[in-house]
Amino acid sequence: MKSSYDIVIVGGGMVGAALACALGSSSLKVALLDRALPATPDEGYDQRVSAITLASQNLFENIGAWDGMVRRRVSPVREMQVWSEGGSGAIHFNAAEIGEPCLAWIIENRVIQMALIERLHQFTNVHYLCPVEVADITLADNGAVITLKDGRLLQARLLVGADGADSAVRRAAGIDTQSLNLNQKGIVATVTTEKPHEATARQRFLTTGPLAFLPLDEPHTCSIVWSADNARADQLLALDDAAFISELQAKFGEALGKIKTVSPRAGFLLALSHAKAYTAPHLALVGDAAHTVHPLAGQGVNLGFLDAATLAEVLLDAAAKQKNIGMHGVLRRYERWRKGDNIAMVSITGGFRYLFGNDLPVVSQLRNWGMDLTNAATPVKNFIMRRASGLEGDLPKLARRALH
């Protein structure tokens, strides 16, 4: 049995599902493939959360998925405090200074994914094939053939890899990546604190890696992301709750009073990677299949959402002009548009990891001086806020505010 599509997207995570929604209601016939249905958001918080920029919020609003997230659970970040261990340097960001109600939103990954999947079911031109497993991918001169483990064949004019850092689509295309193993893990958990977070994200740079407290919708509950060198991370993950809280309190300090409870913890390996190409004839890569960054700036998934919005714009423009959407010349426009921004973010977040993970006195002094200087220079600080929030830059139409 063979089915023909204009576009087959492999990977139904947050970025793949966002791309499918961005192509909804178009003339293009789209299939989204995923191995497993997303977990339903339950009473407890998901360990994995994302800091969603205002550009990503615009994308969700423009594709009709934002209401599904708000209906479940979203938490605004109105302020951000950044300071370093063993130093006086600090920066304070406040959304009011740039005339915005918030800088970002903290949303659980499964809340984002559920809302996107719910939305894509409303498009008649998008088929959600799940659970399915890909057995083989063949790229030919006229498109791609995807063989599923159940024997079905899917033919596509364009194959999109949204299948994560270990992308099978990227491997099938023979595209190499440059990567740097940071020898670090990120530890995630949910904690409750004595003092309310007041919709403020707090990040402390430790010599072993950054520690972030991200505000959730309950005023005394935060999601933490603690990056640490592998040996230290494994040691922290092995501790019981009381011992972990004690270590966490010692490193974070009293900004939120006493840390009262901690959920079960999970650890994930951190690496920087960048594909040498995002496109080939009849093929494009988005999200972690194309690049991974350090989580300290919360930018990783937002880069993926901008990839999805940009690729959708390029494909819809090409389809409107009756161009072949699988032609490399068409796809190169997407690659040129996104590559510079993504490389910059991979480099900046990687650089931060070394700048803040260094306890040489001269580096420490420079770091503190630079933070204080930035905090005092309002135009610089406001530019950083606008850029990090996704209000500046060469944004695709779907990531811009809708004109009402």
Secondary structure, 3 states (H helix, E strand, C coil): CEEEEEEEEECCCHHHHHHHHHCCCCCCCEEEECCCCCCCCCCCCCCCEEEECHHHHHHHHHCCCHHHHHHHCCEEECEEEEEECCCCCEEEEEHHHHCCCCCEEEEEHHHHHHHHHHHHCCCCCEEEECCCCEEEEEEECCEEEEEECCCCEEEEEEEEECCCCCCHHHHHCCCCEEEEEEEEEEEEEEEEECCCCCCEEEEEEECCEEEEEEECCCCCEEEEEEEEEHHHHHHHHHCCHHHHHHHHHHHHCCCCCCEEEECCCEEEEEEEEEECCCEECCEEECHHHCEECCHHHCCHHHHHHHHHHHHHHHHHHHHHCCCCCCCHHHHHHHHHHHHHHHHHHHHHHHHHHHHHCCCCHHHHHHHHHHHHHHHHCHHHHHHHHHHHCCCCCCCCHHHCCCCC
